Amino acid sequence: MQLQKGRPADCSGRLEKEVKTYDLLDSLGIEYDRVDHEPAFTMEVCEEIDKVLGAMICKNLFLCNRQKTDFYLLLIPGDKVFKTKEITKQLGCARLSFADGESMEQYLNLTPGSASIMGLMFDPQCKVRFVVDEDVLNAEYFGCHPCINTSSIRMKTADVFGKLTDALGHEMTVVKLVGEE
């Protein structure tokens, strides 16, 4: 794995949604570094990628209520444990669980294993509520997938939760999760 500056020189063979990620970041003037890698399905693999990126490891959880009528994208530090009781109390909603892959694809144009803030660009009606643990905001750099789990990108956290979130048009709800075992 090798860190590269910006978008790939040749985007042929890459998914349209990945290229749209680079297009959006470039149009906003957000600098980013990228690393290509094998599919990242576990936090252990993500830890290795994040060592190369030098960014906070961040879990991107796609959640829903029991009726599958309300959807949430929750970003938490990789070392925190997700507890539904803790998040639902702060959001004032019913118990949440992991949403299915079909819903993730429908609302964010993402497949399981590639959940990312970047998927919010495919949700112009803001059907998915965007929730971030406050510790994510404190890191210098933020890492995520560019809508595909065979690449990862690193950006300044200030750019992500400024220029990018403004452009995505999703109101951000900040929560404080203890997330301990």
Number of C-alpha atoms within 10 A of each C-alpha: 12 10 16 14 13 17 20 14 7 7 12 9 6 11 12 11 18 19 16 16 19 20 13 16 21 14 9 13 12 16 15 21 16 24 22 16 14 11 14 20 13 9 15 10 13 21 18 14 25 22 11 16 25 16 21 25 24 23 22 21 20 25 23 22 17 13 8 13 9 16 22 19 23 25 24 26 21 16 13 16 14 19 16 15 12 15 22 14 11 13 12 8 12 16 16 21 17 14 20 14 14 13 17 21 15 12 19 24 20 24 18 16 18 24 27 24 22 27 25 26 22 17 16 13 11 16 15 23 18 20 21 20 20 16 16 21 19 12 15 13 20 25 27 27 24 26 27 24 23 16 19 25 25 26 20 18 19 15 19 21 15 11 14 21 18 13 14 18 14 20 13 13 14 18 18 13 19 13 15 9 7
